[in-house]
Amino acid sequence: MAAEFEWRFEDERPSGEPSAEGGAGRRRARWPVWLSVGLVVLAVVRLYAWWRVRREALVEVEAEVQAVAQLELHALAEGDTELYLSLQDNADPNWQEAQEARAALDALLPPPLPGLTATTALSVENARVVGDAARVEVVRMGGLAGGDMVPFRAVRFYRRSDDGRWLHTRADLDYAGHTVTFSGERVKIISFATDRDWIGPVAPELEGLAEQFCGLVSCQWHSPLTLDFTGTLDTVLEPEEVLPAPLLVGVPDDEAARAAWETGLRELLFDRLIAREAGRPSGSARGGELLQARLREWLRAKLELSESVSPNLDLVAEGLGAGEWVSLWSLWDFAPDDDDPRRPLAEAEIDLLLAFIEEEHDPSAVAGLLHTPREYATMWMLVGEELGEEDRRAFERRYLAYVRETIIEFFGEAAAFAEYDLVVACGEPWNLWGLRLDRPEMTVLSSTTGLAPLSWSPDGAQLLVWWDMIENGMHIYLLEADGSVAYSLPGIPEGAELTGLSPDGSCVAYSMLGPSLGGGVVNVETGEGVTLDGQFLAWSPDGSYLTYATYGGPVPLIWLVEEDGSNPRQVGEGYSIAWSPDVTQIASFNTGPTLEVYDVTTEETRTVLDGPTLYGLLGLSPESENVLVQAHSLAWSSTGEWIGFGVDQFEETEATGGMEFVRGSVVLVHPDGSGPRVPFTCESNVYVTGWSPDGRWLTSYTYDGDRFTTTVIGIDGTVLLETNAWVTWSPDGRYLAVTEEDRLRILEVESGAWYSFEPAARCGPVVWNPRGPLHEPIPSARLMMMPQMDWRFTVEQCDMPKCQH
């Protein structure tokens, strides 16, 4: 087998032939390479060993920093302020002072944004130490109120003290970077460069939100609103001026947190816009606060920051059905933090009011309410000034009509009452019922509870009622005869004692009980009123005058004013007033007691019954020092023939040395002073309340300390009726309405026939149709016949011969 050779032209020797010199040379050339590799490996091993030692030492230091941070957060979670403050940088007085101030404000770790909720940090991560300075990241949970909690990440800075301890210190602004400004026409935002990635993308959206807001509200401020996020925790910040940098209180740690943070940022801007446009309350002014709070929610919905605001119609309907409606004018007095149980209802009613204003005007009219001056004291002023409603009563009517259309159960959705003979309050709580004498059953006029009639206007076109709102006092309303309109009389203060409509139906007078003893007159057409410095006493029969008394001096003064409360003039001294039917004379009591009559035409006063005559009439000696007589409750008969009044008699007792009540009496006398008599006496206080329209019967009630009893007596002392019930005369004097227990009874006076109507509910006040009765009673409603007049029982004492026993 032949051998193969490869030739090399350099030395012309076959490559397969070995060379002794060449092999030895190559072995000598490899050892420097291996030596270099070995040195490199040795260097790397030594460097790695150094790095391992260095890293292990750094890890120990980082662990020390993290332990301090964890101890701080534990102190925060446990509320251990002393421990927390002991871990603060004591070499920096400003830092230490700021943390103490923050601790007092419970703001050591503010939330990521105002309006967000946040927990204390859950974990401490990513410690970084460089020389004597360090920082750590803490993760905390936060979010929108009522929403899911999401993670936020914040940075905290530490310094190693001379004694080797790590202490929490102020932020390293080199880490935060330079400040960055995002400028727009409506909003300017300032932040550190580190937070630019969070604020930059949302800045255009905030500018758009502010533009929308000002387009709706018509902003009165034209300079951009500034949001400054360059605040650090080494000062106690004024949140209105500067906010903590997000890097120090928490930046979003995931997409869910970013969404919550951006929503919170929009809410923050909205709050600042509201505060700048609405202004701050001044002094102790309070009013319209709940209205402003609901207006804010309306604006949030319009700017799509929340779902649309819809009035809670079910709540309003439920409140109306229970008689808990809050009047339009009372809504002004609620505050957002009131614990009044009616506040949710008031909120729903305000939402309904804003919807009404938006529908009747436009959204800008609602938004314009944001600029409501803080000095406004009533809803009247708001309606008049901000909405330009000169006729505020007309505004209320339109609003109530809107409510009536929106909620069927609204008060005022009453049946027409003009064709009923009377209206009565029945039920528990009361409601309006109508009665026609020619029908055996009564009719419910309204589904709203808490209503009771006060008086019928003289022309029969309106009914004055009071609505007993639960825990809200008595509110006065006027109902139109067809039941289509109901509106309140806001000029009447709460707690007033109402005396009813004037004879022509144009005004309402009231008196205030208690120490003030004030009163006033309100025009039902305009809602305007006049305040009087005394208590109202009586309208003149034609409604042209009214009288009232002031109690500032030793003796009450009697005043006469025009129907609208103008032109006051003093007409005498005394108390208890009664007008003559022809409007020419005013009867009153002076001290003594003396019954006097003032002539309106001649302005002269004459004595009708003096004190000695009254004492003698009662069988008493005027010189007796141990007897006291008090006269009161004057009533002039409709025919002008008699003046009646009540008298209480007191005698001094040896046991106590004081005056004790003995008996009460009714006294009658002609206006010229002739024919005085005492037709009725009993062992109870007696108060005369009025006469029958024909002047034949005098109505009074007695009170014995336990119950009231109504007594209807004739001028001869005979008793027509004695009952523990409400008694009301029909306008023609033919009938007496008597409400007792669970039924309404009608007495036909001449025949003595009783007609009974049973609504299966307790009944109370009755008002008769001034144009009626319009119908004749039907026999089927008759219950019984009264005994003949001659059989009616009489009283124990009177000065008539037939009254003596």
PyMOL commands that set and color helices and strands:
alter all, ss='L'
color gray80, all
select helices_A, chain A and resi 20-78+81-86+93-104+173-176+193-217+246-249+255-278+289-302+313-321+330-333+343-360+363-371+379-386+392-406+611-617+779-781+789-791+801-803
alter helices_A, ss='H'
color red, helices_A
select strands_A, chain A and resi 7-8+13-14+116-118+123-130+133-144+150-160+166-169+179-183+187-192+225-229+251-252+422-426+431-435+443-444+451-456+462-469+473-480+486-488+496-501+507-512+519-523+529-532+535-539+545-550+557-562+569-573+575-579+585-590+594-599+605-609+627-636+643-652+659-669+677-682+685-691+697-703+708-714+719-723+726-729+735-740+743-748+753-757+763-768+782-785
alter strands_A, ss='S'
color yellow, strands_A
deselect
rebuild
show_as cartoon
